[in-house]
Amino acid sequence: MLFMKFFHLLKLFIIASIIVSACLENADAQPALKAKATKTSASGKPVPDKAFDVEAEAFADIQVLRYRVPGFDQLSLKEKQLAYYLSEAALAGRDIIYDQKSKHALLLRKTLETAYTTYKGNKSTGEWKKFEEYCGRFWFSNGNHHHYANEKFTPACSYEYFESVIKNSDTKKLPLQARETIEAFVTRIRPLVYDMSVEPKLVDLRPNIDNIRNSSVNFYEGVTQKEVEDFYAKFDANGNAPSWGLNSKTMKQNGQIVEKVWKVGGMYSAAITRIVYWLDKAATVAENDQQKKTLQLLSRFYRTGDLKDFDEYSIAWVNDVNSRLDVVNGFIEVYNDPIGKKGSYESVVSMKDLEATKRIKAIADQAQWFEDNSPLMPGHKKKSVKGITAKAITVITESGDAAPNTPIGINLPNAEWIRKEHGSKSVSLSNIVESYNIASSKGGLLNEFAASDEVKARAKKWGTLAADLHTDMHECIGHASGQINPGILTPDKTLKNYSSALEEARADLVALYYVLDPKLQEIGVAPTIEVGKAEYDNYMMNGLMTQLTRLKPGEQLEEAHMRNRATVAHWAYEKGKADNVVEFVKRNGKTYVQVNDYNKLRNLFGQLLREIQRIKSEGDFNAGRDLVETYGVKVDPELHKEVLQRYATLNIKPYRGFIQPKLIAVMKGGQITDVKVEYPKSFYQQMVEYGQKYALLPVKN
């Protein structure tokens, strides 16, 4: 169904502080304990670069960071031009993700932008600060649903104050309808902002309900889940079928179900036309013929909206292995769709990190060995793992659902048949990880929640490497492993609203199974088995306990990655009880997670990996549903209360995301003669600038 998907990997590595990216969690990552070295001292020891401050604003539950783009200045002029054009293409689609999340989001965003920039009143009051915080939360989440928890959030200021801010702003710039008064306008938007019964949840994955009707995303309108499933059941479902439904809104017109395709001349035409303009410019400065072909095919897909063109582009993109610069641009992730069909717009522009690529490539080169030696049933293993291109990348620009919170690992494309027949690309976002690592080194989560001094010492010594290896293996061999039985449909059809959580669990389990394997020492990526133990300590602590810091009292787990981690950790804990493999221990009234037998825990991870691959290979919906609902949803209220109380004392923001670097084209005689990189320090100012420069869509699409 889907062309390529960010498997925003991403496990929360709970060491120094909880960090969110985004696979795949459009990011959810907790990559590290200590700062990643950016230079080397005379003694040969790594030294963190203290000249670049990674931290910017903090508000609500969010810490905004910055990332560097090392090596950009060394690019050729042609490569810099390519990066600039691709970055402009990325940002041209920014409006799309807002509208995809809610049909009211662009209306609200333009209202907030106007009020924030033109309000004539006092901006030093407590109420203004609350209004300002709401703006920050809205921009960070690309709408008024929490970027991770999916719940609608409202301003902390009173409605009366909110209304006064709107009325005392430049009303000529507000998105009023024809002949609409300001009084009618504020009355119209009030329930969109303050009424929790209006679009209460972005994605609602509860069982035994109509998940489409109960989700606020703007992928469907006037249709039930059964109608949508019946509609797509009629499409070609052979092994090489396109990802039907990926690039369209499904709705009813005159009583008939139709698709509004996202393309030039279709839905989102104004933004997509601009994306195509910049892609075409990029093709003129492509590094080689293969990259030029790839960009031209992507441009053609945006023009036609034909998913067969998207598949052709995907194959060309997989085969573009020699270019220094690369781009992901399209309708990619399906996590915002309750039934996993529609792709959210996102883009990542990057260049290869030549030095950091060595580790991930060493893993990718052994992909067939990992597949052959996995605990999967023989029939579920790939006989021949097609070329996995693995590299570390330096991110230049992110947009859409990849920003402000970002993945730290990517594995593409997502179409099973393309991966099987043509291979895939796996990447680690090295400069994003660097910023996370530096910010994480200031946290105190490890000291509060680690089970013992031994666990703390191991995490401090090996935590960064353990997290990096998990990311590499999750993306590189996890998502690329296994195969679906002949005649079985793709997981979006067989596993439905459980497919995302199960896929993430499957990739995590591949990484967990092998992170303790001596093979990693043999190929030179892990110096000791202690690296794997550090990963086990933190994964179990996170899945069983510390990820609960992201939930409010009384909530259950709904986000796919949180369900994934909870399913893996709780299943392993429960199945290992007889041998006391993992236990909860109490000391001084505090609960800790303690791993007692790492080898037995690895064996349990292998058993669960085998079962989840069976579920995917056979399309066993009932088994998949029961697994997630039993182990990955429910929360112990007493443990949750304790975790929240302990976490509150640490003064750590549970979510992090990024300000984007700014590419400045130096012009002479109408030509780009150089491209400079600037590093803005204000998230708010960047959001205002983006709203002015990249507002390409109307409030109603």
LUMLO-815834 format. One record per residue (C-alpha): x, y, z. Coordinates in steps of 0.02 Angstrom, whole numbers, padded with zeros to 5 digits, always signed. Layout:
N
XYZ;...
//
This chain:
701
+00000+00000+00000;+00128+00122+00052;+00276+00179-00048;+00403+00221+00080;+00383+00247+00261;+00493+00320+00396;+00511+00181+00515;+00540+00315+00643;+00623+00189+00744;+00645+00220+00871;+00657+00165+01037;+00668+00275+01183;+00838+00246+01255;+00808+00294+01434;+00971+00352+01503;+00984+00534+01526;+00816+00605+01478;+00669+00553+01374;+00690+00615+01198;+00566+00615+01059;+00605+00615+00881;+00493+00539+00769;+00479+00291+00604;+00449+00307+00633;+00407+00399+00785;+00402+00539+00683;+00525+00523+00800;+00533+00442+00944;+00705+00416+01000;+00807+00417+01153;+00973+00391+01078;+01101+00428+01207;+01178+00466+01371;+01329+00571+01330;+01379+00698+01200;+01440+00628+01037;+01615+00687+00997;+01632+00815+00860;+01820+00837+00865;+01974+00753+00937;+02102+00816+01061;+02290+00796+01043;+02281+00643+01154;+02160+00562+01033;+02011+00571+01151;+01845+00638+01085;+01798+00813+01138;+01619+00879+01126;+01601+01039+01025;+01545+01169+01153;+01539+01313+01030;+01370+01263+00961;+01225+01274+01085;+01099+01139+01040;+00963+01203+01157;+00841+01340+01108;+00668+01378+01180;+00574+01269+01303;+00387+01275+01333;+00250+01159+01397;+00322+00982+01387;+00441+01025+01244;+00625+01067+01229;+00672+01137+01059;+00847+01094+00997;+00959+01142+00852;+01072+01035+00743;+01228+01076+00643;+01262+01030+00462;+01449+00990+00468;+01533+00975+00299;+01410+01084+00203;+01541+01215+00165;+01648+01082+00081;+01514+01040-00048;+01537+01098-00226;+01430+01242-00290;+01325+01119-00390;+01295+01012-00236;+01248+01165-00134;+01124+01217-00268;+01050+01043-00265;+01032+01051-00075;+00948+01221-00087;+00822+01167-00219;+00778+01007-00126;+00757+01105+00036;+00639+01227-00047;+00540+01079-00117;+00531+01006+00058;+00464+01165+00137;+00342+01199-00005;+00238+01052+00058;+00229+01113+00239;+00046+01166+00227;-00004+00991+00174;+00035+00906+00340;-00072+01033+00433;-00222+01001+00322;-00196+00813+00329;-00206+00817+00518;-00366+00919+00522;-00474+01008+00396;-00475+01156+00518;-00287+01162+00551;-00240+01291+00419;-00382+01404+00474;-00320+01397+00653;-00136+01413+00607;-00164+01570+00505;-00269+01642+00645;-00131+01609+00772;+00004+01678+00657;-00094+01839+00634;-00129+01857+00820;+00048+01817+00872;+00127+01942+00753;+00000+02086+00756;-00080+02087+00930;-00079+02266+00994;-00097+02230+01179;+00023+02198+01322;+00137+02049+01287;+00212+02038+01460;+00060+01970+01552;+00037+01793+01614;-00112+01768+01500;-00009+01817+01347;+00125+01692+01398;-00009+01558+01403;-00070+01610+01230;+00109+01610+01167;+00135+01435+01237;-00019+01374+01143;+00054+01444+00982;+00216+01351+01013;+00126+01187+01049;+00019+01209+00892;+00168+01239+00779;+00268+01098+00857;+00125+00974+00830;+00075+01038+00658;-00098+01064+00730;-00193+01060+00894;-00170+00875+00932;-00020+00825+01035;+00118+00768+00916;+00142+00607+01014;-00010+00573+01124;-00137+00617+00986;-00252+00705+01111;-00321+00877+01073;-00245+01015+01181;-00320+01184+01223;-00246+01353+01275;-00210+01379+01459;-00275+01557+01444;-00460+01592+01461;-00570+01598+01308;-00612+01779+01348;-00428+01824+01337;-00404+01719+01180;-00549+01812+01099;-00479+01981+01150;-00311+01939+01070;-00395+01894+00906;-00504+02050+00906;-00355+02162+00947;-00249+02096+00805;-00245+02149+00623;-00416+02084+00574;-00380+02116+00390;-00253+01974+00396;-00370+01850+00481;-00446+01711+00372;-00624+01777+00383;-00754+01716+00260;-00834+01838+00139;-00935+01970+00234;-00902+01881+00400;-00890+01993+00553;-00752+01973+00681;-00885+01924+00809;-00949+01786+00696;-00771+01729+00662;-00720+01708+00844;-00884+01619+00878;-00848+01500+00734;-00673+01454+00790;-00711+01443+00977;-00763+01258+00976;-00617+01214+00863;-00499+01281+00996;-00587+01252+01162;-00720+01118+01142;-00642+00949+01182;-00788+00858+01100;-00738+00930+00931;-00599+00823+00855;-00543+00754+01025;-00415+00631+00958;-00305+00632+00804;-00296+00442+00787;-00409+00329+00890;-00351+00147+00887;-00469+00076+01018;-00540-00096+00972;-00721-00127+00926;-00757+00050+00866;-00758+00135+00697;-00578+00197+00700;-00604+00313+00552;-00759+00399+00622;-00674+00423+00791;-00511+00495+00720;-00490+00678+00675;-00368+00659+00531;-00423+00732+00366;-00396+00576+00263;-00580+00526+00260;-00745+00619+00259;-00922+00553+00270;-00870+00370+00260;-00864+00227+00384;-00719+00110+00414;-00815-00035+00336;-00854+00068+00181;-00671+00114+00161;-00611-00065+00186;-00740-00130+00062;-00690+00006-00062;-00506-00040-00060;-00541-00226-00056;-00590-00210-00239;-00418-00147-00290;-00285-00258-00365;-00201-00351-00220;-00066-00450-00309;+00111-00451-00242;+00169-00304-00349;+00014-00197-00325;+00039-00012-00287;+00003+00057-00114;-00179+00094-00152;-00249+00243-00058;-00080+00314-00010;-00100+00484-00094;-00283+00530-00081;-00426+00582+00030;-00571+00458+00026;-00746+00532+00039;-00922+00526-00028;-00989+00629-00172;-01169+00607-00226;-01179+00450-00122;-01027+00370-00205;-00856+00341-00127;-00719+00434-00221;-00537+00479-00199;-00475+00659-00204;-00297+00629-00264;-00154+00738-00201;-00071+00795-00361;-00047+00941-00480;-00223+00989-00530;-00297+00889-00387;-00306+00913-00200;-00161+01017-00131;-00118+01072-00309;-00044+01241-00263;+00083+01167-00143;+00122+01016-00251;+00148+01127-00403;+00280+01220-00305;+00361+01057-00248;+00371+01003-00429;+00448+01170-00479;+00592+01145-00357;+00613+00961-00399;+00631+01006-00581;+00762+01136-00536;+00852+01005-00432;+00856+00884-00579;+00956+01011-00680;+01099+01002-00553;+01088+00817-00509;+01251+00732-00465;+01230+00592-00592;+01108+00517-00717;+01028+00399-00591;+00989+00539-00469;+00921+00645-00612;+00808+00503-00666;+00747+00480-00487;+00702+00662-00465;+00614+00666-00634;+00511+00514-00588;+00460+00592-00422;+00408+00749-00515;+00307+00643-00637;+00219+00556-00493;+00167+00722-00419;+00098+00773-00588;+00000+00614-00624;-00044+00555-00449;-00022+00378-00517;+00043+00261-00382;+00125+00152-00515;+00233+00304-00552;+00272+00313-00367;+00331+00133-00368;+00439+00166-00521;+00514+00314-00430;+00541+00208-00274;+00640+00079-00372;+00747+00214-00453;+00777+00292-00282;+00835+00127-00208;+00957+00110-00352;+01029+00284-00326;+01172+00227-00214;+01317+00335-00273;+01251+00511-00242;+01319+00612-00096;+01155+00706-00073;+00986+00622-00055;+00805+00667-00020;+00647+00586+00044;+00496+00682-00016;+00319+00618-00028;+00169+00543+00058;+00260+00421+00168;+00208+00380+00346;+00041+00297+00380;+00042+00317+00569;-00081+00460+00560;-00208+00348+00473;-00305+00238+00595;-00310+00098+00466;-00135+00126+00395;-00168+00175+00214;-00142+00362+00190;+00033+00435+00186;+00074+00595+00279;+00179+00722+00185;+00359+00734+00241;+00532+00769+00175;+00712+00748+00232;+00856+00823+00133;+01026+00753+00178;+01205+00715+00130;+01307+00561+00169;+01410+00563+00329;+01559+00470+00260;+01644+00426+00425;+01488+00375+00523;+01429+00265+00379;+01561+00134+00417;+01469+00058+00567;+01298+00043+00488;+01373-00023+00326;+01463-00161+00423;+01293-00219+00487;+01208-00206+00317;+01345-00308+00236;+01297-00453+00350;+01109-00441+00316;+01100-00617+00242;+01190-00691+00393;+01069-00606+00511;+00921-00671+00411;+00989-00848+00401;+01026-00855+00587;+00867-00775+00652;+00742-00874+00757;+00606-00856+00624;+00517-01007+00552;+00613-01064+00397;+00470-01021+00280;+00464-00843+00345;+00647-00805+00308;+00703-00723+00148;+00809-00841+00046;+00897-00695-00032;+00906-00525+00053;+00917-00397-00086;+01043-00258-00074;+01023-00152+00080;+01109+00014+00056;+01158+00075+00228;+01232+00243+00273;+01235+00379+00404;+01172+00546+00344;+01191+00727+00392;+01020+00807+00388;+01008+00974+00300;+00821+01010+00305;+00666+00921+00372;+00485+00963+00338;+00307+00900+00353;+00281+00754+00471;+00470+00739+00495;+00478+00907+00584;+00494+00981+00710;+00505+00810+00795;+00609+00693+00691;+00661+00513+00665;+00838+00460+00703;+00833+00312+00583;+00748+00281+00417;+00718+00122+00318;+00640+00141+00146;+00544+00100+00040;+00399+00022+00132;+00319-00077-00009;+00357-00259+00033;+00378-00314-00148;+00500-00175-00190;+00605-00215-00037;+00604-00399-00084;+00646-00378-00267;+00750-00219-00270;+00816-00190-00094;+00805-00044+00025;+00901+00100+00101;+00935+00112+00287;+01004+00270+00363;+01051+00341+00531;+01030+00530+00553;+01200+00564+00630;+01190+00751+00664;+01016+00734+00738;+01083+00599+00855;+01229+00712+00898;+01113+00851+00959;+01005+00729+01056;+01160+00656+01137;+01227+00826+01191;+01059+00878+01262;+01036+00710+01347;+01201+00722+01439;+01124+00854+01552;+00980+00745+01613;+00958+00647+01774;+00840+00508+01723;+00973+00375+01735;+01013+00412+01916;+00830+00411+01964;+00771+00253+01877;+00921+00139+01846;+00911-00019+01952;+01090-00020+02019;+01260+00063+02013;+01315-00075+01894;+01176-00030+01773;+01220+00155+01785;+01404+00123+01754;+01367+00012+01605;+01249+00142+01532;+01375+00282+01554;+01510+00182+01467;+01411+00096+01329;+01242+00184+01320;+01276+00291+01167;+01345+00147+01065;+01205+00030+01122;+01074+00154+01064;+01162+00181+00897;+01174-00006+00865;+00991-00030+00907;+00945+00106+00784;+01057+00034+00648;+00991-00144+00667;+00809-00092+00687;+00815+00001+00523;+00945-00097+00428;+00900-00277+00461;+00740-00265+00564;+00622-00189+00438;+00711-00279+00296;+00691-00452+00372;+00559-00586+00348;+00431-00613+00212;+00243-00630+00193;+00173-00799+00141;+00115-00816-00040;-00065-00760-00060;-00068-00661+00102;-00116-00478+00085;-00012-00334+00152;-00019-00296+00340;-00129-00141+00320;-00265-00259+00257;-00231-00409+00370;-00175-00329+00534;-00265-00164+00509;-00250-00043+00655;-00123-00156+00742;-00003-00167+00595;+00105-00017+00643;+00133-00069+00823;+00171-00249+00772;+00292-00196+00635;+00388-00083+00755;+00392-00223+00883;+00458-00342+00751;+00600-00224+00702;+00642-00188+00884;+00650-00374+00921;+00772-00404+00778;+00885-00270+00852;+00865-00337+01029;+00899-00517+00978;+01062-00474+00891;+01129-00335+01003;+01185-00473+01124;+01257-00582+00986;+01447-00609+00975;+01430-00574+00789;+01437-00388+00828;+01608-00409+00906;+01663-00515+00759;+01620-00380+00632;+01696-00244+00740;+01545-00137+00785;+01533-00183+00970;+01690-00208+01077;+01603-00308+01213;+01443-00400+01258;+01416-00266+01391;+01348-00154+01252;+01203-00275+01228;+01171-00284+01414;+01160-00095+01422;+01028-00101+01287;+00928-00235+01377;+00932-00137+01541;+00865+00019+01462;+00740-00059+01344;+00655-00155+01484;+00658-00005+01600;+00579+00102+01464;+00448-00022+01405;+00393-00072+01579;+00405+00093+01668;+00486+00255+01612;+00392+00283+01449;+00239+00307+01559;+00303+00484+01591;+00221+00528+01425;+00047+00483+01484;-00073+00580+01593;-00153+00492+01743;-00290+00374+01686;-00231+00361+01506;-00190+00198+01418;-00060+00168+01284;-00119+00212+01109;+00031+00277+01010;+00102+00137+00903;+00281+00148+00965;+00232+00153+01147;+00120+00001+01118;+00265-00084+01030;+00385-00060+01174;+00258-00106+01306;+00208-00264+01211;+00387-00324+01198;+00435-00281+01377;+00277-00344+01463;+00272-00505+01362;+00454-00543+01404;+00427-00500+01587;+00272-00610+01599;+00346-00759+01506;+00507-00750+01607;+00424-00743+01778;+00453-00927+01818;+00641-00904+01796;+00643-00728+01869;+00721-00664+01708;+00663-00487+01741;+00588-00421+01902;+00520-00265+01984;+00618-00227+02142;+00574-00105+02280;+00701+00000+02373;+00661+00145+02488;+00484+00149+02422;+00540+00162+02240;+00514+00035+02100;+00655-00020+01985;+00665-00141+01838;+00805-00267+01856;+00866-00390+01724;+00930-00548+01808;+00971-00660+01659;+01021-00577+01496;+01038-00738+01396;+00865-00800+01444;+00795-00629+01404;+00874-00640+01232;+00793-00809+01207;+00624-00733+01252;+00651-00593+01127;+00686-00725+00995;+00525-00819+01036;+00421-00662+01023;+00507-00612+00861;+00463-00782+00788;+00281-00761+00839;+00260-00584+00775;+00339-00630+00609;+00217-00777+00599;+00073-00657+00632;+00134-00543+00492;+00177-00684+00371;+00010-00770+00395;-00097-00613+00417;-00162-00676+00585;-00266-00527+00642;-00339-00608+00797;-00169-00659+00866;-00096-00487+00829;-00242-00398+00911;-00236-00509+01065;-00048-00485+01085;-00057-00296+01080;-00215-00279+01183;-00150-00398+01317;+00025-00328+01338;+00035-00159+01249;-00114-00055+01303;-00155-00063+01489;-00064+00040+01621;-00041+00001+01805;-00112+00159+01887;-00008+00146+02046;+00155+00121+01953;+00108+00262+01835;+00075+00379+01981;+00244+00338+02057;+00337+00363+01893;+00256+00532+01864;+00297+00591+02040;+00479+00539+02025;+00496+00612+01850;+00423+00779+01905;+00570+00808+02020;+00695+00798+01876;+00638+00952+01781;+00661+00866+01612;+00553+00899+01460;+00488+00732+01393;+00483+00787+01211;+00611+00866+01097;+00615+00929+00920;+00713+01047+00809;+00732+01216+00731;+00787+01193+00551;+00948+01266+00482;+00916+01403+00355;+00993+01394+00182;+01032+01566+00109;+01061+01576-00078;+01194+01704-00127;+01140+01779-00293;+01235+01870-00430;+01163+01911-00598;+01012+01802-00565;+01121+01650-00529;+01160+01561-00366;+01346+01586-00333;+01348+01509-00159;+01234+01441-00024;+01263+01482+00159;+01195+01394+00313;+01126+01494+00458;+01068+01422+00623;+00914+01515+00690;+00894+01520+00878;+00707+01555+00890;+00581+01419+00851;+00440+01547+00860;+00523+01662+00735;+00554+01518+00615;+00371+01467+00624;+00319+01645+00584;+00439+01654+00437;+00380+01486+00370;+00200+01545+00384;+00241+01697+00280;+00349+01613+00148;+00269+01442+00126;+00083+01478+00148;+00030+01402-00018;-00139+01323+00020;-00309+01399+00062;-00386+01364+00231;-00511+01246+00150;-00449+01113+00028;
//
